[in-house]
């Protein structure tokens, strides 16, 4: 296997594993935290300037939630998670607010919190937003597949023949 094929194979495997870990596993296993963390790409600017659109965020499974923590939670009947800051805790009720929003969110139950914000990676979020678009991802997989598995023929110029 040539060096180009080895590199393409490595990129191919990493891409598939990253896709499964980052995109597929949270949707199939919502409570699953591989390595104790969960990841997401931010879709709105409600937490600006702390967290911007397309930031790749990392949240850990919530152990202890306190005021001023940034948490992810599921709203009732909604599969989309929200990432907002805790502004008030009253028993089992939590009030959150996006840093860029003027008003508090409607109260949620402590049990609805799915993660506590750990950090972000700005560039990775932009890259993931781009490559997870169905058309872009498909093109990347096809190109890598062709490079990996297409038969290569060595063409040699025979003496005395032109190109």
Steps between C-alpha positions, in 0.01 A plus 500: 500500500649833394537800727208684335272200553609470864427868563162479323411185694588673829294808409213276387495305829535816712221671307262208546585466871462874558169500315370214715628656825396860435192479278340156527548384861331801668193452280474124550603493867397836651621411851825343376818684598798328338810579708272697737436778245252597231556739212288731286526783251318817612222611265395837646658812645305499827820449704707760317772612570584204727399239245448596135315341209695198363712461814571134572409459867583228746270421792545246777236300677352721772607412853430824680327799340537846649407858412719644221574157347433469128283192451339309219144381541206361308185704487176304542412309184801634311796289389717810451719589795538854632828635639433783749629636830336412833371820667292351781451166675200447726482141621437283194428801274769670295475831313741560210573788266708543189776759553379694195132478595307765694259266676530183704389169349198320638597294806611140448545204731850412620452158340476662154863615517709268283845656534724768648715705261872420511646689205490575129706480183406772253677373188388141546137611508535679167670197344235260635216725385650494153588131467178369656293656227368192317641594160845591633523190720392278208762651268777455760406136562478422126836665426671318787336173397616540140857584607506203736341233290540601137740276308823670414685413184854599443555639161849474365618667192640251263819590329447648164132587550367850551257599766 
